[in-house]
Amino acid sequence: MSHIHLVCTECQAAHNADMLTLGCRECGSPLDVAYDSPESHAMTVSGLPMPAPIHADALGVTMREGNTPIVPLPAVSEAVGVGSVWGKLEMVSPTGSFKDRGVAMMLSVAMERGVSEIVEDSSGNAGASVAAYAARAGIRAHVFAPDTAPRAKMGQIRVYGASAHAVPGAREQSARAAEAYRRARGLVYASHNLSPYFIEGTKTFAYEIHTQMPCPADHTVIPVGNGSLLIGAWKGYCELVAGGAAQSVPRLHAIQSEAARPIVAEFEGVEWRADGSTTIAGGISVGAPPRKAQVARAVRQSGGRALAVSDERILWWQNLLAASEGIFAEPTSAAAFAGLELLAKRGHVRASDTVLVPVTGSGLKDAQF
């Protein structure tokens, strides 16, 4: 008997847990995992019990993702005028990005349910992660990505043996093509944007930070496209507080590109429409994130902000991280540091605060040279 069900993020309607239901049958909104008895099905993360949607006490498919290091960033601290800034190096994950956290959980659930073939859409990092973990799990994977995705990421998808489908047009076209392919063949749509199980994997980020940081972070600044890391962090922090392991949730800040800022607009309560402009931060170039309202709500409830930054500042920060900290981050990751700069300038982050910023992906996967 399952210890979970799925619940709508907006109208709270309940649904049975499976791999096929990705949207609420009442209102169409995305779904989250809800635990009927979380204490009886928990996996250990950084020495702490974490409610998980799997029935075993460990992931069915894993490459020991997570446990990424945190490092002090003195050059960043000096540049933004904040005394304590730390980076969590998600770039050292098995496939080079934080997406491995969510994919390991999502495909472990798929294995439990006997899934043998899946479809995913991605701008690159999630597709590479799905391809790698599917190969390890013996699951056939079809990955749809924009034809403008970095060659390194598309090559990574192919080398793991997945079928890579390059789709012309905006990021949303890839999602439509993946959905059509899945529907025509009756396959499971393992969408990292929609899957409630993916979010349950990104929760591990919060559990690790809680045990790694020398003192609790006042702020966590996250680059956001679809928002899976921010939502996972929010859920994880809330679980830690509810369980008595932590006293408070840090302020969560969502950083987007000026060219793709739907969550910033949602947070501010204004309308935003894509105008055809592009950004070098391909990982957050998402015009219509399905969990937009959920991300904005998490930011607001944590006391954080949602801000957009320019490509100029993204590139500046990518160069500073490499030349001064020895960290080659992809532009998407550098956007978070440009966001921290703006948060400090506007007084949302004080000089005495402690800040944690995830370096979500490696610059080698999206090199601009």
PyMOL commands that set and color helices and strands:
alter all, ss='L'
color gray80, all
select helices_A, chain A and resi 38-40+74-80+90-92+99-112+125-137+151-159+171-185+196-202+204-212+228-242+262-268+282-284+292-302+311-325+331-345+363-365
alter helices_A, ss='H'
color red, helices_A
select strands_A, chain A and resi 4-8+14-15+31-35+42-45+48-51+70-72+84-88+117-121+140-146+163-167+188-189+219-223+251-257+306-309+354-358
alter strands_A, ss='S'
color yellow, strands_A
deselect
rebuild
show_as cartoon
